[in-house]
């Protein structure tokens, strides 16, 4: 369905109506005069954007180094603070005008000249030029140069929620800018605060990431006064090859391991017609020589449809049976022929494991107390953990709708279940429901879980561009901005990582002496064909080094 501007302004767009409710709490209507004013404003904005589009394509990168900021875990008195960033050499650009302050406001101007924000007039600077506070709130802003090489803003917010701070913020993908995300304090943290992390695609690397932070009562009003003071490129792409290596990067890349004899790396330079294209817009596999592509026949695994018959085939040897109700819904669970649980809302995912000479079973079912009431009504649903010889209450509430099925693995005979708690926190719990680990992530179209498995008596969890092993975040331990696409080849771990402006490869605990400035990963839908693929004893991917695209085949012999 396509809607014209008149439809949009008339309120006939149902998406706009819903947005009105979410954004402002109640719907609002637009009078005819206001419609005319808004239409004229939009026309003026379009004209300005057309005139300035060439300027917005301009991008410059800093060649100065910067010190890392320090942050703490308590919003308010202990703050996320940023060290001063040296002023980079900026291409002269037309200046915009800050938002006109109200009588009770003052204007904060970014010293680097990128943005302005209006804050209460009676708030005073507290010794740091980017921190203001008063009796009823506070405001803080600054740059995050230690995050400058992280490509995706949601990775930055996850880093800040899980590494920079602990159990302080949840992550929201719904920011106020094209490339931004939010950190929101958990209910038990005071004072309540919101942090918005924003990407400036037109700035030097050191000024590419900045944040706005305020108490929850003032945040929305202040961010509504935010004004860019220079034109911003909407579709700017990072040029990692132009960024200088930091001292820590130089030390790391000069001390990588020699190429192991069992590892071979073959690069196929893509043809010239592909070099000026973007993998964010076009599938690159058509430019790869046929002999370099994997034989995908038979690599998809065997899909077993989740049916009542198939589930019972697995659980009946343990004495369980699921039976459908009169109308095939809901289901009832029987144990040794006796009704154990009734009104099960959906068919569960079944997990089995052979350990210590015996096979083990695990699955979680969700029951409904009153079928005439909504499933998610308070007190109307519960979850039960079913194991080989026991059924126990798991949670006295319905599952999180963003991840309804728990995932089970066994590590040294201990059952570990991955689920989703409040505030989009991934949680690893044991069979007693003890919390062993949590990781605050986000829900876009899905929860970005990439992997949950067992390796050599370790549990491995891949979330977004983070890898967690036994509750330890490898990004933090190894000092890598990103760690992703973890595979097992010959029962040894293989993964990609980013260290500064370069990305690299780790295999069997060694960092290989090869680097790229970008490795394509994390795309969905048709563009997922550009993502790395693990095929038998090889990993194949698209990498860019010094502005040139390659199709790379890493083989373990």
N, C-alpha and C positions, 0 to 999 in steps of 0.2 A: 504494500500500500504506500503510495507516494502522496504527500500532502504539500500543498502550496503554502506560500507565506501568509496568504489571507486565512487559510485554514488554521495555521499555527496561531495567528493572533486572535482568531475567533474562539480559540479554546476547543476546537473540534478534534484536536490531536489528543487521543487518550493518554499517550505517553507524557505529554505536557501536563495533563490534569494530575497524573500520578506524581510527577515531579513537583508540582505545586504543593501537594500534600506532604511529601517527604521533606522538601526544602524549607517550607515555611510553617508547617504544622497544620495549616488550614488552607483550603482553596481560596483563590482570590479572582476577581474579575477585572477586566480592563475596559475602561470607558472608551468611547469613540475618539475623543480628543487625544487621550493617551495613546491609542493605537496609531493615530496619525504621527504623533511625536516620535514614537518608537520606530515606525516605518521610515521616517526621515532620518533618524539617527542611524539606522541600519544601513541605509543608502550611503550616508556620509562615511561610515566605518568601512564599507566595501570599497569606496573610492580611495580612501587613505591607504588601505591594505594593498590595492592594486598599484598605487604609486610607489609604495615602499618595498615591493616584493624583492627587487634586486638587492636592496640593502639587507634584507632578512636572510639572504643566501650567503652573505659574507660571514666567515668564521675565522677567529684567530685563536692561537693556543699559546699558553704561557711557557716560557723557558726558565722560570724561576722556581726554586724549590721552596717548600714551606714546612713549618713545624706542625706536628700532629696536635689536634685539640685534645683537651681532657674533658671527661664527662663523669657525672656521678649518677646515683640511682634514685635520688629523691627529688621530685619536681618541686620547684619553689625555692626553698632555702639552699638546697644543693642542686646545681644547675648543669645542663648541657652547655658548656662554654667552648668557644672556639678561639684558638690563638690567632693573632693578627696575620693576615695574608698579604704578602707583598703585592703592590699594585702592578698588574701586568700591563704590557703595552697594548692598548686597545685601538682598534680602527676608529677614527672619528666618526660619530654617528649623530643624527639629529636628536635633540633632547625632547622628551615629553614633559608634561607638567604634572606635578603631584596632585592627588585628589585634594580639593579645597577643604580644609579642616572646618569643622563646626566650632562654635564659640567655646565649647568645652574640650577641644582637642588641640594637640600639637602634632607636627609632622616629623617623623623620623626619616632621615635621608641616609641611605646606604653610602658609606664613605667611598665605595668603589664606583658609585654612580649608576647602579643598575635598577634600584627600586626604591619606593617610599611606602610608608605605612603611617596612618594616623592613630595616635594613642591618646589616652586622657591627658588633659593639659596639666593636671596637678601631679602627675607621676614624675618622679625625679630619677636622674641618673645615679646609680649606686656604685661609682668607682670604676665600672667597666663601661666603655662608651656604647655598648650594644645591649645593656641591661637597664630596664626602668621598672620602678615599682611605686605603689602607693598603698594607702590603707586597705583598699579593697581588691587588689590584684597586681599582676606583674606582666611584663613583656620582655622578650629576649629574642635576639636574632644573631646570625653569624654564619660564617662559611665552614664547610666540612672538607678541607683539602685531603684528609686521609681517606675519604670515600671517592675521590675524583676519578678513579679508574674503574669503578663499578658501573657497568653499562645500564642496568635496569633499576629504576628508582625503587621498586618494591623489594629488591634485594637489599638496598640500603636500609629501608625501614625494618626489615626482618633482622638485619645485622644489629641495628640500634636497639631493638626490642629484646634480643636474645644474647647478645655479646656485650655491647656497650652498657646495657643495664640488665638487670635480672628481675623478673616478676614485677615490673613497674608499668609497662605499656602493652596494650594490644595493638594490632596492626589493622589498618583499614586501607583498602585500595581506592576508596572514594575520596580523592582530594579535590581541591578547588581549582587546580590548574591542569593543563594538558598532560604534563609529566610531573605528578606529585602524588604523595601518599601521606597518610596521617598516623601518628602514634597517639593513642588515647589512654590516659591513666586508668588502671584497673579500679574497680569500685572501692577497694579497701585502701587505696593510696590517696593521701591528702597532701597539699591541696590538689583538687582535680585540675588537670591541665591537658592541653592539646598541643602537639608538635606537628607542623606540616613541613615535610621535606620536599624541596622543589628543585627541579633540574632547569638550569639555564643553558640551553643548547648553543647560545651565541658567545658564551664567556670562555676565557682561558680555562684550562683544566683545573687550576687551583681555585677558581671561583665558580666552577660548574655546578656545585651542590651547595645549597644554603638552606636554612630553616627559619621558620617563624614559630615562636612558642609563646603561649599566654595561658593565663588561668581560663578555665572552661567558660566562665561567665562573660568574659570579654573577647574571646577568640574570634567568634563569628563576625562580630561587628568590626573588629580591627582588620581581619583579612578581607572584608568587603571593601575596604579603602585602599587595598594594595594597588600600586600603579607601577608598571614598568616605565623606566625613565629612558630606555633605549629600545629600538626595534629588536625583536626576538625572532630568530629563524625557527619556524615551526617544524621543519623536516630536516634539521641539521643532523649529520651523521658524525660519529666520533672518528677522528683520524689518529689512532693510537700510535702510528709510526712516527708522528711528528712530536710526540711527547718525550721529554727527557727521562732517563732512568734516574731514580733516586739512588742514594748511596747504598741503601739496603738492597735495591734491585740489582745493582752492579755486582755486589758481593755474592748474591744468590746465583745469578746467571753465569758468573765466572767459575762457579764451583759445582756445576752439575756433574753427574756421573758420566763416565765414558759410555758409549753405546754398547749395551750388552750384546754378546755374540748371537744370542737367539732372537734378537729384535732387528727387523729391517723396516726402513721407512722409505716408501716410494712416493714421489710427488709428480703429479700430472698437471702441468700448467694449463689453465683453461685458455681457450682461444681468445683472440683479441676482442671479438664481438661480445664476449662475456665479461671482460674486465671493467667496462663502464656500467655494468648492471648491478642491481642490488638483490641479494638473496631474500630480502624482506618483501620483494615484489615479484620475483620470478623464480621458477623451479630450475635449479642449476644442473640437474642430472642429465639433461639433454646435451650438455657440453662435455660430458665425460666419455672417454673412449670405452667402447663396449667391453673390452677385455679387463678394464679396471673395476667395473661394476660387479657386485656379488650376484651369485645365482640365488635368487630369492625363492626358487621352487622348493617347497617342503620346509621352509624356514618359519612358517607362521605358527607352528605348534598345533596341537589338537584342541579344538574348542568343544567342551562338553556342555551342552545346554542344561541350564538349571531348571529341571522339572521335578515334580513330586516323585516320579518313578526313579530318576537318577539319584536323587538325594537319599531315598530309602535304600537303594542298593548299597550305599556307603555306610549308612548309620544302623541298618538292621543287624549286622554282625555284632554290634555293641548292645543290642537289646532295645533299640529305639525304633519308632515308626511314626511318621507324620501321616495324618489322615485328613482329607478334605472335608469341610462341612457340607451341609445340604446344597449350598449354592457355590461350592468350590472355594469359598472364602467365608470365614477364616479357616485356619488349620488347627488341628489338635495334635499334641505330642503324647505318645504313649511310651511308657518304659516297662518292659517285660509284660506287655499286654494290659497294663493299668494306666488310666488317664493320669498324666502328670501335669500338663499345661494345656489350657484351652484358649481359644481366640487368639491364635498367633497370626499377626497381621500380614506377614509376607514370608516367602521361602528364604531360608537363611543361606549364607555362604558356609561351606563345610571345609574344615581343615583337618588333615591327618598327618601323622608323623611317626616314623619307625625309629624308636630309640630304646636302647638297653634291651634289645631283643623282643620288644613288644610294640604293637601299633597303638597310637594314642589318637583321640578324637577331641575336637573342640569346635563349637559353634555357638552363636548368640542368637536368641529369638526375642521378639518384641510382642508382648501380649497387650490386649485391650480389655479393660474392665467392663465398659458399657459400650456396646456396638452402636447405640443410638446417639452417642456423643462424639464430638470430634476427637480424633486420635491424639492430637497435641493439646487437648484441654488438660489443665493441671489436675494431676491425680488419676488420669484415665489410662495411663499406659505404664508399663514396666519392662525391663530387660532382664533376661536370665542367661547365665553362662551354663552351657551343657558340655560336660566332659565325659570321658569314657564310662565312668561309673557314678556320676553325680550331677545334680542340677541345683544351682545356687542363684539367689538373687544377685544380679550384677549392678543394676541401677534402678532405683524406684522412680523412674521418669522415662519419657520417650527418648529415643536417640536424637542426636543433633541432626537436623534435616540435611545439613551440608555434607555429612558423611555418616550414613545410616548403618553401615556394616563394619564391625570391627575386623581387623586382620590379625591372624594368629601365627606365631612362629614358636619354636622351642629352642632354647639355648641351654645346653647341658641339662636337659630334662626339665628345665623351667619354662612354663608357658608364659609368653609375653604377648600382650594384646595391644594393638595400636588402635586408638580411637580419637575422637574429637571432643574436647571439653568446651567449656564456656569461653567466649571471647576468641574463638577460632584458634584454640591452643591444641596442637597435636599432643597426645599423651600416650606414653607407654606404661602399661600397668601389668602387674603379675596376676596370677589366678585369684589372689586374695584381694584384688582391687587396690593394692598399694601403688601409689604413684611413684614411678621410677625416673621419669623424665618428661619434660614438657617443652614445646617449641611453639612460639607464637607465629602464626603465618596468616594467610589471607584467603578469602574466597572470591575468585573472579567468576569464571565459568565453572571452576572446580577447585578443590584443594590441591595444591601443586606437589602431591606425593609422587616421587619418581621411582622409589625403591624401598622395600622393606623385606629383608632377608637375613639369613644366617650364613656366616663365613668363619670357619675355623674357630668355633665357639665364641664368636663375636656377633652381636646384632648390628646391622647396618640400616640406617634410614637416610634416604635421599629426599630432600625437600627443596624445591626451587633450585638455587645454586649453592646449596649447603649439603655437606655429607656429615652425618653423625655416626660415630662408632662407640657403642657401649655408653651412650650419653655424653660423649665428648665431641664438640663441634670441631671438625678438622680444620675448617677455615681459621678458627681462632688459634688452635694449637700450632699450625704450620705457618701462620701469617699470610694466608692466601685470601685475596678479595673474593674469589669465587672458586668453588670446587663442584664439579658436576660430571654427569655421565659415568658413573661408577660401574665397572663390569668385572666379571671374573673370567680370566683367560688362563687355562691350564691351572686352575685353582689358585691363581694369584691376582691381586687387585690391580686394575687399570682404571685411571681416571684423568680428566683434564682439570687444569687449575689456572687461575690468573694471579700473576705476581707483577704488580705495577702495570705498565703498558703492554706487557707481553703475556701470552698464554703458553702453557707447556703441557707436558705429558708425564705422568708417573706410572711406572709399572714395577710391581714387586718391590715397592718401597724405595725405588730409585727415581730420580728426576732426570729424564733423558736430555741429552744435549741438542735439543731442537726446539725452536720456538716459532710462534706465530703472533701476530698482533690481534687477530680475531679468529675464533672458531665458532662456526654457526651452530646453534643449539637452541632448543626450547621453543621452536615454532610449532604451530598447530595446523590442522587441516591439510590442505594440499601442500603448503610450504613445509610440512613436516618431512617431506622427502629430502629436504636440505639438511636435516639433522644427522648427527653421527649415527652409525649403525654398527652393532657388534655382530659379525658374521663368522661363525666357527672360531678360528684362531686369529681373527683379524678385527681391527676397528677402522672404519672408513669415514672420512669427514671432509668438509670444505674448510680450508684455512686461508687466511689472508696474511701475507708477510710483505712489509714495505710497499703496500698498495697493490700487490699482485695476488690474484686468486689461484689456489691450487686445489686439486682433488688429491687427498692424501690417503695412502693405504699403509697402515701399521700392521705388520704380521709378526706373530710369535711362533717360531719354529722349534 
